[in-house]
Amino acid sequence: LSGASGSGKTTLCRMIEKRLGFFYSISHTTRPQRPSEIDGQDYHFVNRSRFDNMIEEGAFLEWSEVYGNLYGTSRAPVLAHLSKGGGVVLDVDWQGALKIKKERPEAVLIFVLVPSITDLESRLVRRGSESPSALKKRLEESKKEENYKKYYDYVVVNKNLERTYEEIKKIISHHHAGTRGHN
């Protein structure tokens, strides 16, 4: 799943993990930990040197720089779950999604949209984790991110979290049913 900050993609990933039993891969990042975040639960927070070492070791399925910070998906746990026929859900930006699709063409990419820029701004403000300048930057970036939705297999609009989850669940059921036992 991909989408702008505040689109609900992380919440949707957690719902898929809990309700469908999918493995939800926790990304590594060099960005500072927010007060409400727990290392190892929200992200694996690492310094730039460690992240660079992990890149050199080939530890990431994908990685990219977003807002001046590095984010990456660990290769080993994702491939381990796939090799057992289990489902995996990832929360990645468009760069990561396209890298994954190139390496794993069977991956299903879903772009999560917010109904409007006003809704997005409200969600980010409610989250309370952005300074006014960071909020402005995220809103500007969300417009650019939307240009990449054409590369996704599906685009869903998150007007209502439960309905959006049900829509994504149908997409997953359609694709996952035909891939059980394949990696």
MDTraj code that builds the backbone (N, CA, C; nanometers):
import mdtraj as md
import numpy as np

residues = "LEU SER GLY ALA SER GLY SER GLY LYS THR THR LEU CYS ARG MET ILE GLU LYS ARG LEU GLY PHE PHE TYR SER ILE SER HIS THR THR ARG PRO GLN ARG PRO SER GLU ILE ASP GLY GLN ASP TYR HIS PHE VAL ASN ARG SER ARG PHE ASP ASN MET ILE GLU GLU GLY ALA PHE LEU GLU TRP SER GLU VAL TYR GLY ASN LEU TYR GLY THR SER ARG ALA PRO VAL LEU ALA HIS LEU SER LYS GLY GLY GLY VAL VAL LEU ASP VAL ASP TRP GLN GLY ALA LEU LYS ILE LYS LYS GLU ARG PRO GLU ALA VAL LEU ILE PHE VAL LEU VAL PRO SER ILE THR ASP LEU GLU SER ARG LEU VAL ARG ARG GLY SER GLU SER PRO SER ALA LEU LYS LYS ARG LEU GLU GLU SER LYS LYS GLU GLU ASN TYR LYS LYS TYR TYR ASP TYR VAL VAL VAL ASN LYS ASN LEU GLU ARG THR TYR GLU GLU ILE LYS LYS ILE ILE SER HIS HIS HIS ALA GLY THR ARG GLY HIS ASN".split()
xyz = np.array([
    [0.0844, -0.1179, 0.0000],
    [0.0000, 0.0000, 0.0000],
    [0.0882, 0.1233, 0.0000],
    [0.0451, 0.2208, -0.0773],
    [0.1126, 0.3492, -0.0803],
    [0.0071, 0.4585, -0.0763],
    [0.0496, 0.5767, -0.0428],
    [-0.0373, 0.6930, -0.0423],
    [0.0298, 0.8028, 0.0371],
    [-0.0296, 0.9183, 0.0330],
    [0.0266, 1.0329, 0.1045],
    [0.0245, 1.0089, 0.2547],
    [0.1110, 1.0792, 0.3263],
    [0.1058, 1.0790, 0.4718],
    [-0.0344, 1.1214, 0.5114],
    [-0.0971, 1.0456, 0.5997],
    [-0.2319, 1.0806, 0.6425],
    [-0.3421, 1.0145, 0.5612],
    [-0.3054, 0.9326, 0.4630],
    [-0.4071, 0.8676, 0.3795],
    [-0.4731, 0.7487, 0.4503],
    [-0.4098, 0.7005, 0.5569],
    [-0.4637, 0.5875, 0.6311],
    [-0.3966, 0.4558, 0.5981],
    [-0.2903, 0.4596, 0.5185],
    [-0.2294, 0.3341, 0.4736],
    [-0.1716, 0.2519, 0.5886],
    [-0.1117, 0.3149, 0.6879],
    [-0.0554, 0.2402, 0.7995],
    [-0.1674, 0.1740, 0.8808],
    [-0.2734, 0.2462, 0.9053],
    [-0.3881, 0.1894, 0.9771],
    [-0.4466, 0.0728, 0.8987],
    [-0.4582, 0.0878, 0.7682],
    [-0.5096, -0.0201, 0.6838],
    [-0.4165, -0.1417, 0.6872],
    [-0.2867, -0.1180, 0.6847],
    [-0.1911, -0.2298, 0.6943],
    [-0.2087, -0.3040, 0.8265],
    [-0.2257, -0.2315, 0.9348],
    [-0.2453, -0.2942, 1.0666],
    [-0.3748, -0.3756, 1.0688],
    [-0.4794, -0.3251, 1.0031],
    [-0.6061, -0.3984, 0.9960],
    [-0.5880, -0.5289, 0.9176],
    [-0.5139, -0.5221, 0.8082],
    [-0.4873, -0.6411, 0.7261],
    [-0.4063, -0.7427, 0.8060],
    [-0.3087, -0.6926, 0.8798],
    [-0.2268, -0.7801, 0.9645],
    [-0.3148, -0.8513, 1.0676],
    [-0.3954, -0.7764, 1.1401],
    [-0.4755, -0.8338, 1.2495],
    [-0.5908, -0.9194, 1.1985],
    [-0.6613, -0.8728, 1.0978],
    [-0.7829, -0.9411, 1.0541],
    [-0.7586, -1.0540, 0.9543],
    [-0.6556, -1.0397, 0.8726],
    [-0.6301, -1.1409, 0.7704],
    [-0.5082, -1.2279, 0.8021],
    [-0.4363, -1.1925, 0.9091],
    [-0.3205, -1.2714, 0.9483],
    [-0.1992, -1.2538, 0.8586],
    [-0.1945, -1.1430, 0.7873],
    [-0.0802, -1.1157, 0.7009],
    [0.0374, -1.0677, 0.7854],
    [0.1571, -1.0898, 0.7347],
    [0.2765, -1.0355, 0.7966],
    [0.2877, -0.8899, 0.7537],
    [0.2986, -0.8004, 0.8509],
    [0.3166, -0.6581, 0.8228],
    [0.4608, -0.6233, 0.8544],
    [0.5348, -0.5953, 0.7517],
    [0.6764, -0.5666, 0.7665],
    [0.6968, -0.4248, 0.8205],
    [0.7710, -0.4161, 0.9293],
    [0.8032, -0.2874, 0.9897],
    [0.9281, -0.2325, 0.9198],
    [0.9167, -0.1137, 0.8648],
    [1.0280, -0.0528, 0.7921],
    [1.1375, -0.0033, 0.8859],
    [1.2581, 0.0025, 0.8319],
    [1.3691, 0.0707, 0.8981],
    [1.3671, 0.2157, 0.8518],
    [1.4060, 0.3062, 0.9390],
    [1.4141, 0.4466, 0.9000],
    [1.5235, 0.5187, 0.9778],
    [1.5733, 0.6251, 0.9142],
    [1.6701, 0.7125, 0.9805],
    [1.6020, 0.8361, 1.0375],
    [1.4706, 0.8488, 1.0166],
    [1.4034, 0.9682, 1.0672],
    [1.3910, 0.9610, 1.2185],
    [1.3863, 1.0772, 1.2838],
    [1.3749, 1.0776, 1.4300],
    [1.2438, 1.0131, 1.4764],
    [1.2516, 0.9470, 1.5886],
    [1.1354, 0.8816, 1.6475],
    [1.0431, 0.9876, 1.7070],
    [0.9130, 0.9786, 1.6778],
    [0.8142, 1.0682, 1.7373],
    [0.7832, 1.0189, 1.8789],
    [0.7401, 1.1096, 1.9664],
    [0.7132, 1.0691, 2.1062],
    [0.6155, 0.9519, 2.1196],
    [0.5190, 0.9423, 2.0311],
    [0.4171, 0.8371, 2.0414],
    [0.4609, 0.7038, 1.9802],
    [0.5772, 0.7007, 1.9161],
    [0.6206, 0.5817, 1.8439],
    [0.7055, 0.4894, 1.9304],
    [0.6952, 0.3608, 1.8991],
    [0.7714, 0.2578, 1.9705],
    [0.8662, 0.1914, 1.8708],
    [0.9950, 0.1897, 1.9054],
    [1.0949, 0.1254, 1.8199],
    [1.0631, -0.0231, 1.8091],
    [1.0635, -0.0739, 1.6856],
    [1.0335, -0.2136, 1.6632],
    [0.8855, -0.2415, 1.6428],
    [0.8019, -0.1451, 1.6736],
    [0.6575, -0.1605, 1.6526],
    [0.6098, -0.0681, 1.5411],
    [0.6527, 0.0571, 1.5450],
    [0.6151, 0.1531, 1.4412],
    [0.7188, 0.1533, 1.3289],
    [0.8440, 0.1586, 1.3666],
    [0.9586, 0.1519, 1.2763],
    [1.0739, 0.0906, 1.3527],
    [1.1753, 0.0486, 1.2776],
    [1.3043, 0.0161, 1.3375],
    [1.3872, 0.1422, 1.3145],
    [1.4119, 0.2170, 1.4205],
    [1.4853, 0.3428, 1.4089],
    [1.6343, 0.3139, 1.4154],
    [1.7062, 0.3529, 1.3099],
    [1.8504, 0.3293, 1.3026],
    [1.9195, 0.4568, 1.2561],
    [2.0485, 0.4649, 1.2829],
    [2.1219, 0.5831, 1.2355],
    [2.1629, 0.5638, 1.0891],
    [2.2087, 0.6700, 1.0296],
    [2.2435, 0.6694, 0.8874],
    [2.3532, 0.5666, 0.8559],
    [2.4504, 0.5558, 0.9432],
    [2.5608, 0.4625, 0.9215],
    [2.5095, 0.3185, 0.9166],
    [2.4228, 0.2823, 1.0110],
    [2.3670, 0.1463, 1.0130],
    [2.2836, 0.1212, 0.8882],
    [2.2032, 0.2196, 0.8484],
    [2.1198, 0.2054, 0.7288],
    [2.2080, 0.1837, 0.6059],
    [2.3127, 0.2654, 0.5943],
    [2.4058, 0.2507, 0.4817],
    [2.4693, 0.1115, 0.4788],
    [2.5047, 0.0593, 0.5963],
    [2.5608, -0.0769, 0.6042],
    [2.4592, -0.1797, 0.5564],
    [2.3337, -0.1613, 0.5938],
    [2.2290, -0.2549, 0.5526],
    [2.2093, -0.2511, 0.4013],
    [2.2229, -0.1328, 0.3414],
    [2.2139, -0.1213, 0.1950],
    [2.3262, -0.2035, 0.1321],
    [2.4488, -0.1828, 0.1825],
    [2.5652, -0.2542, 0.1293],
    [2.5516, -0.4056, 0.1451],
    [2.4880, -0.4497, 0.2526],
    [2.4692, -0.5930, 0.2785],
    [2.3564, -0.6527, 0.1934],
    [2.2819, -0.5677, 0.1238],
    [2.1681, -0.6162, 0.0453],
    [2.0495, -0.6562, 0.1318],
    [2.0395, -0.5962, 0.2496],
    [1.9369, -0.6336, 0.3467],
    [1.7962, -0.5844, 0.3104],
    [1.7879, -0.4896, 0.2171],
    [1.6580, -0.4313, 0.1859],
    [1.5984, -0.4839, 0.0561],
    [1.4703, -0.5132, 0.0604],
    [1.3932, -0.5452, -0.0593],
    [1.3780, -0.4181, -0.1421],
    [1.3603, -0.3077, -0.0712],
    [1.3533, -0.1753, -0.1326],
    [1.3948, -0.0743, -0.0275],
    [1.4429, 0.0379, -0.0754],
    [1.4711, 0.1496, 0.0142],
    [1.4665, 0.2774, -0.0676],
    [1.4386, 0.3880, -0.0010],
    [1.4376, 0.5174, -0.0694],
    [1.4511, 0.6296, 0.0321],
    [1.4779, 0.7466, -0.0211],
    [1.4877, 0.8657, 0.0621],
    [1.3595, 0.9457, 0.0454],
    [1.2972, 0.9797, 0.1579],
    [1.1725, 1.0545, 0.1592],
    [1.1852, 1.1641, 0.2640],
    [1.1604, 1.2868, 0.2241],
    [1.1702, 1.4013, 0.3159],
    [1.3058, 1.4077, 0.3856],
    [1.4106, 1.3674, 0.3154],
    [1.5454, 1.3751, 0.3703],
    [1.5825, 1.2610, 0.4635],
    [1.4924, 1.1644, 0.4807],
    [1.5199, 1.0492, 0.5652],
    [1.5139, 0.9222, 0.4805],
    [1.5850, 0.8192, 0.5251],
    [1.5862, 0.6928, 0.4536],
    [1.4854, 0.5962, 0.5152],
    [1.4184, 0.5208, 0.4288],
    [1.3213, 0.4192, 0.4699],
    [1.3506, 0.2936, 0.3904],
    [1.3397, 0.1773, 0.4542],
    [1.3652, 0.0536, 0.3822],
    [1.2889, -0.0649, 0.4393],
    [1.2584, -0.1594, 0.3509],
    [1.1886, -0.2826, 0.3875],
    [1.2884, -0.3979, 0.3908],
    [1.2999, -0.4628, 0.5050],
    [1.3924, -0.5758, 0.5197],
    [1.3514, -0.6907, 0.4297],
    [1.4467, -0.7414, 0.3565],
    [1.4233, -0.8499, 0.2608],
    [1.3914, -0.9832, 0.3307],
    [1.4720, -1.0253, 0.4275],
    [1.4634, -1.1594, 0.4855],
    [1.3259, -1.1949, 0.5425],
    [1.2656, -1.1128, 0.6296],
    [1.1370, -1.1548, 0.6849],
    [1.0256, -1.1597, 0.5805],
    [1.0295, -1.0717, 0.4836],
    [0.9283, -1.0711, 0.3774],
    [0.9384, -1.1999, 0.2962],
    [1.0586, -1.2331, 0.2518],
    [1.0768, -1.3542, 0.1715],
    [1.0476, -1.4810, 0.2518],
    [1.0777, -1.4793, 0.3814],
    [1.0486, -1.5958, 0.4663],
    [0.8981, -1.6218, 0.4724],
    [0.8196, -1.5166, 0.4890],
    [0.6743, -1.5328, 0.4942],
    [0.6184, -1.5756, 0.3589],
    [0.6702, -1.5178, 0.2530],
    [0.6231, -1.5555, 0.1199],
    [0.6564, -1.7007, 0.0881],
    [0.7733, -1.7465, 0.1315],
    [0.8136, -1.8840, 0.1018],
    [0.7237, -1.9863, 0.1708],
    [0.6582, -1.9442, 0.2778],
    [0.5646, -2.0317, 0.3499],
    [0.4226, -2.0183, 0.2948],
    [0.4066, -1.9355, 0.1916],
    [0.2739, -1.9159, 0.1336],
    [0.1892, -1.8143, 0.2070],
    [0.2490, -1.7425, 0.2995],
    [0.1749, -1.6431, 0.3768],
    [0.1621, -1.5115, 0.3021],
    [0.0655, -1.4342, 0.3438],
    [0.0465, -1.3015, 0.2861],
    [0.1351, -1.1991, 0.3548],
    [0.1779, -1.1009, 0.2796],
    [0.2620, -0.9928, 0.3307],
    [0.2005, -0.8608, 0.2873],
    [0.1937, -0.7659, 0.3790],
    [0.1469, -0.6316, 0.3446],
    [0.2572, -0.5333, 0.3833],
    [0.2825, -0.4396, 0.2926],
    [0.3873, -0.3401, 0.3136],
    [0.3288, -0.1998, 0.3025],
    [0.3840, -0.1098, 0.3786],
    [0.3499, 0.0318, 0.3739],
    [0.4736, 0.1012, 0.3166],
    [0.4689, 0.1314, 0.1863],
    [0.5854, 0.1894, 0.1188],
    [0.5433, 0.3091, 0.0337],
    [0.6388, 0.3958, 0.0038],
    [0.6087, 0.5074, -0.0854],
    [0.6134, 0.4576, -0.2299],
    [0.5832, 0.5471, -0.3225],
    [0.5763, 0.5071, -0.4642],
    [0.7103, 0.4526, -0.5144],
    [0.8205, 0.5099, -0.4655],
    [0.9519, 0.4628, -0.5107],
    [0.9731, 0.3174, -0.4705],
    [0.9419, 0.2874, -0.3454],
    [0.9569, 0.1513, -0.2954],
    [0.8633, 0.0549, -0.3660],
    [0.7406, 0.0987, -0.3897],
    [0.6422, 0.0128, -0.4572],
    [0.6908, -0.0263, -0.5963],
    [0.7438, 0.0692, -0.6698],
    [0.7904, 0.0399, -0.8055],
    [0.9130, -0.0509, -0.8042],
    [0.9996, -0.0350, -0.7045],
    [1.1156, -0.1243, -0.6916],
    [1.0701, -0.2667, -0.6612],
    [0.9727, -0.2786, -0.5725],
    [0.9208, -0.4114, -0.5374],
    [0.8555, -0.4763, -0.6589],
    [0.7775, -0.3997, -0.7337],
    [0.7082, -0.4544, -0.8511],
    [0.8087, -0.5032, -0.9552],
    [0.9202, -0.4317, -0.9663],
    [1.0230, -0.4723, -1.0622],
    [1.0864, -0.6046, -1.0208],
    [1.1144, -0.6190, -0.8908],
    [1.1769, -0.7416, -0.8410],
    [1.0762, -0.8548, -0.8243],
    [0.9555, -0.8229, -0.7883],
    [0.8498, -0.9223, -0.7625],
    [0.7260, -0.8828, -0.8425],
    [0.7214, -0.9131, -0.9728],
    [0.6106, -0.8705, -1.0593],
    [0.4729, -0.9157, -1.0126],
    [0.4677, -1.0215, -0.9316],
    [0.3391, -1.0697, -0.8816],
    [0.2834, -0.9831, -0.7687],
    [0.3635, -0.8916, -0.7170],
    [0.3169, -0.8025, -0.6102],
    [0.1978, -0.7205, -0.6598],
    [0.1022, -0.6992, -0.5715],
    [-0.0171, -0.6203, -0.6048],
    [-0.0009, -0.4842, -0.5383],
    [0.0012, -0.3802, -0.6195],
    [0.0191, -0.2444, -0.5688],
    [-0.1159, -0.1748, -0.5559],
    [-0.1411, -0.1190, -0.4375],
    [-0.2649, -0.0465, -0.4109],
    [-0.2280, 0.0935, -0.3629],
    [-0.2822, 0.1943, -0.4316],
    [-0.2584, 0.3336, -0.3942],
    [-0.3799, 0.3836, -0.3181],
    [-0.3583, 0.4375, -0.1980],
    [-0.4663, 0.4879, -0.1135],
    [-0.4722, 0.6400, -0.1266],
    [-0.5863, 0.6873, -0.1736],
    [-0.6093, 0.8312, -0.1890],
    [-0.6971, 0.8840, -0.0759],
    [-0.6817, 1.0104, -0.0468],
    [-0.7708, 1.0820, 0.0441],
    [-0.8705, 1.1556, -0.0450],
    [-0.9979, 1.1660, -0.0036],
    [-1.0992, 1.2282, -0.0898],
    [-1.0620, 1.3684, -0.1412],
    [-0.9931, 1.4471, -0.0583],
    [-0.9573, 1.5830, -0.1015],
    [-0.8346, 1.6310, -0.0248],
    [-0.7739, 1.7366, -0.0748],
    [-0.6578, 1.7955, -0.0074],
    [-0.6990, 1.8522, 0.1281],
    [-0.8225, 1.8991, 0.1386],
    [-0.8744, 1.9506, 0.2654],
    [-0.8823, 1.8384, 0.3692],
    [-0.9312, 1.7201, 0.3255],
    [-0.9351, 1.6042, 0.4147],
    [-0.7945, 1.5656, 0.4597],
    [-0.7026, 1.5660, 0.3658],
    [-0.5647, 1.5294, 0.3980],
    [-0.5067, 1.6258, 0.5014],
    [-0.5266, 1.7542, 0.4791],
    [-0.4752, 1.8542, 0.5732],
    [-0.5362, 1.8334, 0.7117],
    [-0.6659, 1.8072, 0.7179],
    [-0.7328, 1.7839, 0.8470],
    [-0.6731, 1.6634, 0.9179],
    [-0.6497, 1.5555, 0.8429],
    [-0.5930, 1.4343, 0.9026],
    [-0.4538, 1.4599, 0.9586],
    [-0.3721, 1.5311, 0.8826],
    [-0.2355, 1.5591, 0.9275],
    [-0.2350, 1.6506, 1.0494],
    [-0.3245, 1.7489, 1.0516],
    [-0.3339, 1.8394, 1.1661],
    [-0.3791, 1.7613, 1.2903],
    [-0.4791, 1.6736, 1.2742],
    [-0.5275, 1.5920, 1.3869],
    [-0.4182, 1.5015, 1.4421],
    [-0.3325, 1.4536, 1.3532],
    [-0.2243, 1.3661, 1.3959],
    [-0.1294, 1.4404, 1.4898],
    [-0.1146, 1.5702, 1.4674],
    [-0.0376, 1.6537, 1.5585],
    [0.1116, 1.6302, 1.5596],
    [0.1653, 1.5688, 1.4560],
    [0.3082, 1.5372, 1.4567],
    [0.3879, 1.6239, 1.3596],
    [0.3221, 1.7166, 1.2944],
    [0.3888, 1.7969, 1.1918],
    [0.3981, 1.9438, 1.2332],
    [0.5138, 2.0028, 1.2107],
    [0.5264, 2.1474, 1.2260],
    [0.4556, 2.2113, 1.1060],
    [0.4221, 2.3400, 1.1129],
    [0.3561, 2.4035, 0.9982],
    [0.4352, 2.3900, 0.8677],
    [0.5690, 2.3999, 0.8738],
    [0.6482, 2.3876, 0.7512],
    [0.6481, 2.2425, 0.7010],
    [0.6555, 2.1457, 0.7922],
    [0.6506, 2.0045, 0.7519],
    [0.5136, 1.9700, 0.6949],
    [0.4093, 2.0261, 0.7527],
    [0.2733, 2.0040, 0.7027],
    [0.2610, 2.0550, 0.5599],
    [0.3111, 2.1741, 0.5358],
    [0.3059, 2.2322, 0.4006],
    [0.3824, 2.1438, 0.3016],
    [0.4999, 2.0976, 0.3428],
    [0.5831, 2.0126, 0.2570],
    [0.5112, 1.8816, 0.2242],
    [0.4468, 1.8206, 0.3236],
    [0.3756, 1.6946, 0.3019],
    [0.2565, 1.7137, 0.2080],
    [0.1862, 1.8250, 0.2215],
    [0.0725, 1.8521, 0.1327],
    [0.1203, 1.8721, -0.0112],
    [0.2299, 1.9438, -0.0283],
    [0.2857, 1.9637, -0.1624],
    [0.3325, 1.8306, -0.2216],
    [0.3966, 1.7492, -0.1391],
    [0.4481, 1.6197, -0.1850],
    [0.3336, 1.5252, -0.2224],
    [0.2217, 1.5351, -0.1507],
    [0.1085, 1.4458, -0.1794],
    [0.0574, 1.4663, -0.3212],
    [0.0621, 1.5894, -0.3688],
    [0.0193, 1.6169, -0.5074],
    [0.1122, 1.5483, -0.6067],
    [0.2427, 1.5491, -0.5779],
    [0.3400, 1.4830, -0.6655],
    [0.3228, 1.3306, -0.6605],
    [0.3001, 1.2782, -0.5389],
    [0.2852, 1.1336, -0.5215],
    [0.1684, 1.0795, -0.6039],
    [0.0610, 1.1573, -0.6102],
    [-0.0574, 1.1134, -0.6854],
    [-0.0271, 1.0889, -0.8328],
    [0.0743, 1.1540, -0.8866],
    [0.1111, 1.1329, -1.0266],
    [0.1550, 0.9898, -1.0548],
    [0.1931, 0.9166, -0.9508],
    [0.2430, 0.7801, -0.9680],
    [0.1339, 0.6742, -0.9525],
    [0.0129, 0.7158, -0.9203],
    [-0.0951, 0.6174, -0.9005],
    [-0.1236, 0.5375, -1.0271],
    [-0.0875, 0.5931, -1.1422],
    [-0.1113, 0.5223, -1.2687],
    [-0.0287, 0.3936, -1.2803],
    [0.0749, 0.3802, -1.1995],
    [0.1593, 0.2607, -1.2026],
    [0.1081, 0.1506, -1.1091],
    [0.0023, 0.1785, -1.0373],
    [-0.0523, 0.0851, -0.9398],
    [-0.1600, -0.0014, -1.0026],
    [-0.1774, -0.1207, -0.9457],
    [-0.2800, -0.2125, -0.9936],
    [-0.4197, -0.1636, -0.9551],
    [-0.4292, -0.0993, -0.8393],
    [-0.5575, -0.0498, -0.7887],
    [-0.5385, 0.0848, -0.7212],
    [-0.6425, 0.1667, -0.7282],
    [-0.6471, 0.2930, -0.6555],
    [-0.7769, 0.2917, -0.5755],
    [-0.7660, 0.3131, -0.4444],
    [-0.8839, 0.3198, -0.3591],
    [-0.8866, 0.4562, -0.2897],
    [-1.0074, 0.5080, -0.2715],
    [-1.0242, 0.6362, -0.2031],
    [-1.0712, 0.6066, -0.0612],
    [-0.9956, 0.6529, 0.0360],
    [-1.0257, 0.6259, 0.1759],
    [-1.1173, 0.7347, 0.2332],
    [-1.2456, 0.7221, 0.2039],
    [-1.3459, 0.8119, 0.2630],
    [-1.3880, 0.7594, 0.3991],
    [-1.3976, 0.6272, 0.4090],
    [-1.4416, 0.5597, 0.5303],
    [-1.3495, 0.4404, 0.5513],
    [-1.2837, 0.4353, 0.6643],
    [-1.1809, 0.3347, 0.6897],
    [-1.2332, 0.1910, 0.6753],
    [-1.3474, 0.1602, 0.7338],
    [-1.4014, 0.0240, 0.7247],
    [-1.4348, -0.0145, 0.5806],
    [-1.4963, 0.0772, 0.5069],
    [-1.5307, 0.0469, 0.3670],
    [-1.4045, 0.0313, 0.2831],
    [-1.3062, 0.1139, 0.3097],
    [-1.1799, 0.1035, 0.2358],
    [-1.1125, -0.0293, 0.2675],
    [-1.1133, -0.0693, 0.3944],
    [-1.0569, -0.1992, 0.4315],
    [-1.1288, -0.3112, 0.3562],
    [-1.2614, -0.3069, 0.3512],
    [-1.3388, -0.4110, 0.2827],
    [-1.3043, -0.4161, 0.1340],
    [-1.2845, -0.2995, 0.0738],
    [-1.2459, -0.2946, -0.0679],
    [-1.1089, -0.3585, -0.0889],
    [-1.0157, -0.3258, -0.0018],
    [-0.8812, -0.3829, -0.0114],
    [-0.8847, -0.5332, 0.0176],
    [-0.9654, -0.5740, 0.1127],
    [-0.9800, -0.7161, 0.1451],
    [-1.0269, -0.7947, 0.0227],
    [-1.1197, -0.7389, -0.0540],
    [-1.1676, -0.8053, -0.1762],
    [-1.0545, -0.8182, -0.2783],
    [-0.9763, -0.7123, -0.2914],
    [-0.8623, -0.7151, -0.3841],
    [-0.7641, -0.8245, -0.3418],
    [-0.7333, -0.8270, -0.2129],
    [-0.6398, -0.9267, -0.1601],
    [-0.6951, -1.0675, -0.1813],
    [-0.8208, -1.0873, -0.1486],
    [-0.8828, -1.2203, -0.1637],
    [-0.8735, -1.2671, -0.3082],
    [-0.9005, -1.1776, -0.3995],
    [-0.8939, -1.2112, -0.5427],
    [-0.7535, -1.2587, -0.5817],
    [-0.6525, -1.1845, -0.5398],
    [-0.5143, -1.2156, -0.5788],
    [-0.4516, -1.3247, -0.4936],
    [-0.4750, -1.3202, -0.3651],
    [-0.4070, -1.4128, -0.2722],
    [-0.4592, -1.5559, -0.2882],
    [-0.5860, -1.5694, -0.3221],
    [-0.6434, -1.7035, -0.3403],
    [-0.5694, -1.7817, -0.4473],
    [-0.5254, -1.7119, -0.5513],
    [-0.4559, -1.7779, -0.6623],
    [-0.3074, -1.7948, -0.6421],
    [-0.2538, -1.7407, -0.5314],
    [-0.1087, -1.7463, -0.5135],
    [-0.0659, -1.8245, -0.3905],
    [-0.1588, -1.8796, -0.3153],
    [-0.1203, -1.9541, -0.1941],
    [-0.0226, -2.0661, -0.2327],
    [0.0868, -2.0734, -0.1559],
    [0.1850, -2.1783, -0.1808],
    [0.2892, -2.1407, -0.2857],
    [0.2745, -2.0251, -0.3482],
    [0.3752, -1.9787, -0.4447],
    [0.4500, -1.8621, -0.3842],
    [0.5778, -1.8475, -0.4205],
    [0.6503, -1.7322, -0.3671],
    [0.7072, -1.6478, -0.4750],
])
top = md.Topology()
chain = top.add_chain()
for i, resn in enumerate(residues, 1):
    res = top.add_residue(resn, chain, resSeq=i)
    for name in ("N", "CA", "C"):
        top.add_atom(name, md.element.get_by_symbol(name[0]), res)
traj = md.Trajectory(xyz[None], top)
